[in-house]
């Protein structure tokens, strides 16, 4: 890719080489078993995963958003489950670094950045997904603790992590202004976790969390009472950038698998690559991949310039996710019956790409948000 600097290309090559050697050989087994190779994470920290966005004064690497974009593309190219897991493990420390108190940073950041503990982030509920302001999990003050009651759903990593950020409302009548973020440490707050079997990213856990009169110390309020959504918005563009570039990685993997397949397989006495319709599909995958990459990297450059980047990140999230779906579908078509088999990487890429249009705001939500910004009229309220 010509838009990378020399240093960025060096980072990309180093990460790709490491993932190809140390993670790719593990993917098939972990997909079958629905498990994740947690032992690879310490080495990934050295490239900027997990601690990359955290300020250096808080123990992080303080990398650029462009570097983060490269890291997430390569994770997505390697394995959708890797990108999904790393997204949450990166965002939670970033949020704590951005809005946490000095005491919260001192307590929670060191074990998360060292990989000694893992994190989850819980906003989505059975009746509150895209409409985050409608969440029903409640928090009431009781002396030195808040008491939380409610449930969250589709929470990545929750069965393998013990530190989390949960959104709850201290006043339902206040709408978004009642939503508050709480840091939850399982060693002091009891909650239930239930795994939910799911179609894509099978190496990750997607869980339901149930809070029944769960007590959380008052000092664990993150960013201030009633400022939960404000805190979450600091990470929304990061999440969308991560998802966008992970989708680019999936498209790149679909392209590479397709090229490999059609240049080594024959039908009717000649290479598949010689057929015009095969070439058309491969070229379309390549074009979708490159245009997605350009949009994703543009969003990263905008964030690096200190601009809000809301439109750019939404546009990248929308286009890259939809394009990954199309690229994966075309790659499956190129492979024919072979692509339908679970032993084929394209079958996994097809499932994982389907996720790219939903988390971090569905494609439809991105359209409505961009439409509001472009037209000055909201379709949501």
C-alpha positions in Angstrom: 0.0 0.0 0.0 1.6 3.2 -1.2 0.0 5.5 1.4 2.1 4.2 4.3 5.2 5.8 5.5 8.4 3.7 5.7 8.0 3.3 9.5 4.4 2.2 9.1 5.3 -0.3 6.4 8.0 -1.7 8.7 5.4 -2.1 11.4 3.0 -3.8 9.0 5.7 -6.2 7.8 6.8 -7.1 11.4 3.3 -7.7 12.6 2.3 -9.7 9.6 5.4 -11.9 9.9 4.8 -12.5 13.6 1.1 -13.3 13.2 1.8 -15.6 10.2 4.3 -17.6 12.2 2.8 -17.6 15.7 -1.0 -17.2 15.4 -2.1 -18.5 11.9 -1.0 -22.1 12.6 -3.3 -22.0 15.7 -6.4 -20.7 14.1 -8.1 -23.9 12.8 -7.9 -25.7 16.1 -9.2 -22.8 18.1 -12.0 -22.2 15.7 -13.1 -25.9 16.1 -12.8 -25.7 19.8 -14.2 -22.2 20.2 -11.2 -21.2 22.2 -8.6 -18.4 22.2 -4.8 -18.7 22.5 -4.3 -16.2 25.3 -0.6 -17.2 25.6 0.2 -15.1 22.4 -1.0 -11.8 23.9 2.2 -10.8 25.8 4.2 -10.8 22.6 1.5 -8.8 20.8 1.8 -6.0 23.4 5.3 -5.2 22.0 3.7 -4.1 18.7 1.3 -1.7 20.4 -1.8 -3.9 20.9 -3.7 -3.4 24.2 -1.5 -0.6 25.5 -0.9 1.3 22.3 -3.5 4.1 22.7 -2.7 4.7 26.4 -0.7 7.8 27.2 3.0 7.2 28.0 2.6 8.9 31.4 0.0 6.2 32.2 2.3 3.3 31.1 1.1 3.1 27.5 2.9 3.3 24.1 1.0 6.4 22.8 1.0 5.2 19.2 -0.8 7.0 16.4 -4.3 6.1 15.1 -2.6 5.3 11.8 -0.4 2.7 13.6 -3.5 1.4 15.3 -5.2 1.0 12.0 -2.4 -1.1 10.6 -2.4 -3.3 13.7 -6.1 -3.9 13.4 -6.0 -4.6 9.7 -3.3 -7.2 10.3 -5.2 -8.8 13.1 -8.3 -9.0 10.9 -6.3 -10.5 8.1 -4.9 -13.2 10.4 -8.1 -14.0 12.3 -11.4 -12.2 12.9 -11.5 -13.5 16.5 -8.0 -12.0 17.2 -9.1 -8.5 16.0 -12.4 -8.7 18.0 -10.6 -9.7 21.2 -7.9 -7.1 20.8 -10.4 -4.4 20.1 -11.9 -4.6 23.6 -8.6 -5.2 25.3 -7.3 -2.0 23.7 -10.4 0.2 24.2 -10.9 -0.4 28.0 -7.4 0.8 29.0 -7.8 3.7 26.6 -11.0 4.8 28.3 -9.5 4.5 31.7 -6.5 6.6 30.6 -8.8 9.2 29.1 -11.3 9.8 31.8 -10.2 7.8 34.9 -9.1 9.4 38.1 -5.5 9.2 39.2 -6.5 6.5 41.7 -8.4 4.5 39.1 -5.5 4.7 36.7 -3.0 3.5 39.4 -5.2 0.6 40.3 -6.6 -0.7 37.0 -4.1 0.2 34.3 -1.0 -1.7 35.4 -2.5 -5.2 35.4 -4.4 -4.5 32.2 -1.4 -3.2 30.4 0.8 -6.0 31.6 -1.8 -8.6 30.5 -2.2 -9.9 34.0 -5.9 -9.2 33.9 -8.4 -8.8 31.0 -11.2 -6.5 30.3 -14.8 -6.4 29.0 -17.1 -3.5 28.1 -20.8 -3.7 28.6 -23.4 -1.4 27.2 -25.7 -3.5 25.0 -28.8 -4.9 26.6 -31.6 -7.2 25.3 -33.8 -4.1 24.7 -31.1 -1.5 24.1 -28.7 -2.0 21.3 -28.4 0.9 18.8 -30.5 3.1 21.2 -27.9 3.1 24.0 -29.8 5.9 25.9 -32.7 3.5 26.5 -30.7 1.0 28.6 -32.5 -0.3 31.7 -29.7 -1.5 34.0 -30.0 0.7 37.1 -27.6 1.9 39.7 -28.7 3.3 43.1 -26.4 4.8 45.7 -26.3 2.9 49.0 -23.8 4.5 51.4 -20.3 4.0 49.9 -21.5 1.7 47.1 -23.7 1.8 44.1 -26.1 -1.2 43.7 -26.5 -2.3 40.1 -29.3 -4.5 38.8 -30.0 -5.5 35.2 -28.4 -7.5 32.4 -26.1 -7.0 29.4 -25.8 -9.1 26.3 -23.3 -9.9 23.5 -20.4 -8.9 25.7 -17.0 -9.9 24.3 -14.4 -11.5 26.5 -16.7 -11.5 29.6 -16.2 -15.1 30.5 -12.4 -14.7 30.2 -12.0 -11.3 31.9 -12.4 -9.9 35.4 -12.3 -6.1 35.0 -15.0 -4.4 33.1 -16.8 -1.1 32.3 -20.6 -1.3 32.7 -23.1 1.4 31.7 -26.1 1.9 34.1 -28.6 4.6 34.7 -28.9 6.4 38.0 -32.1 8.1 36.9 -34.2 6.7 34.1 -36.2 9.9 33.8 -33.1 11.8 32.9 -32.5 9.7 29.7 -28.9 9.9 28.5 -28.0 12.3 31.3 -28.6 9.6 33.9 -26.2 7.0 32.3 -23.1 6.4 34.4 -20.0 4.3 33.7 -18.8 2.0 36.5 -15.5 0.1 36.7 -16.2 -3.4 37.9 -13.7 -5.7 39.5 -14.9 -9.2 39.9 -12.8 -9.7 43.0 -15.1 -7.3 44.8 -18.3 -7.3 42.8 -20.3 -10.5 42.1 -22.1 -11.0 38.8 -23.2 -13.9 36.6 -21.7 -14.7 33.2 -23.4 -17.0 30.6 -21.8 -17.8 27.3 -23.9 -17.5 24.2 -23.0 -19.6 21.1 -22.6 -17.4 18.1 -21.9 -17.7 14.3 -18.8 -15.5 13.7 -15.5 -14.9 15.5 -15.8 -18.3 17.2 -12.5 -17.9 19.1 -14.1 -15.1 21.2 -16.7 -15.4 23.9 -20.0 -13.5 23.6 -21.8 -13.4 26.9 -24.8 -12.4 28.9 -23.9 -10.6 32.1 -26.5 -10.6 34.9 -26.2 -8.1 37.8 -28.4 -8.9 40.8 -28.0 -6.2 43.5 -24.3 -6.1 42.5 -22.4 -3.7 44.8 -19.7 -1.5 43.2 -17.6 0.9 45.3 -18.6 4.5 44.9 -15.0 5.4 43.9 -15.4 3.2 40.8 -17.6 5.7 39.0 -15.7 6.4 35.8 -15.8 9.9 34.4 -18.4 11.3 36.7 -22.1 10.5 37.5 -24.3 11.0 34.5 -21.4 11.2 32.2 -21.3 7.6 31.0 -22.3 8.2 27.4 -19.9 11.1 27.3 -17.1 8.8 28.4 -18.2 6.1 25.9 -18.2 8.6 23.1 -14.5 9.1 23.6 -14.0 5.5 22.4 -16.7 5.3 19.8 -14.5 6.5 16.9 -11.7 4.2 18.1 -14.1 1.2 18.0 -15.3 2.2 14.6 -11.8 2.6 13.2 -10.8 -0.8 14.7 -13.8 -2.5 13.1 -13.2 -0.8 9.8 -9.6 -1.8 9.5 -10.4 -5.3 10.8 -12.9 -5.6 7.9 -10.2 -4.5 5.5 -8.0 -7.3 6.8 -10.8 -9.8 6.2 -11.1 -8.5 2.6 -7.4 -8.7 2.1 -7.4 -12.3 3.4 -10.4 -13.1 1.0 -8.3 -11.7 -1.9 -5.2 -13.6 -1.0 -7.1 -16.9 -0.6 -8.9 -16.4 -3.9 -5.7 -15.6 -5.8 -4.1 -18.7 -4.4 -7.1 -20.9 -5.2 -7.6 -19.8 -8.8 -3.9 -19.9 -9.8 -3.5 -23.5 -8.5 -6.8 -25.2 -9.6 -7.9 -26.3 -13.0 -11.2 -26.8 -14.7 -11.9 -27.7 -18.3 -8.2 -28.1 -19.0 -7.0 -24.7 -17.9 -6.4 -22.6 -14.8 -9.4 -21.1 -13.1 -7.5 -17.8 -13.3 -7.9 -17.8 -17.1 -11.7 -17.6 -17.0 -13.0 -14.1 -17.6 -15.8 -14.3 -14.9 -13.3 -15.5 -12.3 -11.0 -12.6 -13.1 -14.0 -10.2 -12.8 -14.7 -11.5 -9.3 -11.1 -11.4 -8.1 -10.6 -7.8 -9.5 -13.8 -6.7 -7.7 -12.5 -8.2 -4.4 -9.2 -6.3 -4.9 -11.0 -3.0 -5.7 -13.3 -3.3 -2.6 -10.2 -4.0 -0.5 -8.2 -1.1 -1.6 -11.0 1.5 -1.5 -11.9 0.3 2.0 -8.3 0.6 3.1 -8.1 4.1 1.7 -11.3 5.2 3.6 -10.1 3.5 6.8 -6.6 5.1 6.7 -8.1 8.5 5.9 -10.2 8.2 9.1 -7.1 7.4 11.0 -5.2 10.3 9.6 -8.0 12.7 10.5 -7.9 11.4 14.1 -4.1 11.9 14.1 -4.7 15.5 13.1 -6.7 16.0 16.2 -10.0 16.4 14.4 -13.2 14.7 15.7 -13.4 12.4 12.7 -17.0 11.4 13.4 -18.1 11.4 9.7 -14.9 9.8 8.5 -15.1 7.0 11.0 -18.8 6.4 10.4 -18.2 6.3 6.6 -15.3 3.9 7.0 -17.2 1.7 9.3 -20.2 1.6 6.9 -18.2 1.1 3.7 -15.5 -1.3 5.0 -18.0 -3.6 6.7 -20.3 -3.8 3.7 -17.4 -4.3 1.4 -15.9 -7.1 3.5 -19.2 -8.9 3.3 -19.3 -8.6 -0.5 -15.6 -9.5 -0.8 -16.1 -12.6 1.4 -19.2 -13.6 -0.6 -17.3 -13.3 -3.9 -14.4 -15.2 -2.5 -16.7 -18.0 -1.5 -18.2 -18.0 -5.0 -14.7 -18.2 -6.5 -14.0 -21.3 -4.4 -17.2 -23.0 -5.3 -18.0 -26.1 -3.2 -14.5 -26.0 -1.6 -15.4 -22.7 0.0 -18.4 -24.2 1.8 -16.2 -26.6 3.8 -15.2 -25.7 7.4 -11.6 -26.6 6.6 -11.5 -23.7 4.1 -10.3 -20.4 5.4 -12.8 -18.7 3.2 -15.7 -20.3 5.1 -14.4 -18.7 8.3 -13.7 -15.4 6.5 -17.3 -15.4 5.2 -18.7 -15.9 8.8 -16.4 -13.3 10.4 -17.1 -10.7 7.7 -20.8 -10.9 8.5 -20.1 -9.5 11.9 -18.4 -6.3 10.5 -21.8 -4.6 9.7 -23.2 -4.9 13.2 -21.0 -4.1 16.3 -19.8 -0.5 17.0 -23.0 0.7 15.3 -24.8 -1.2 12.5 -24.5 -0.1 8.9 -28.0 1.4 9.1 -27.1 3.5 12.2 -24.0 4.8 10.4 -26.2 5.9 7.5 -28.6 7.7 9.8 -25.8 9.4 11.7 -24.1 10.5 8.5 -27.4 11.6 7.1 -28.0 13.7 10.2 -24.6 15.4 9.9 -25.0 16.0 6.2 -28.6 17.1 6.1 -29.1 18.6 9.6 -32.1 16.4 10.1 -32.2 13.4 12.4 -34.3 10.4 11.6 -33.8 9.0 15.1 -35.6 11.6 17.1 
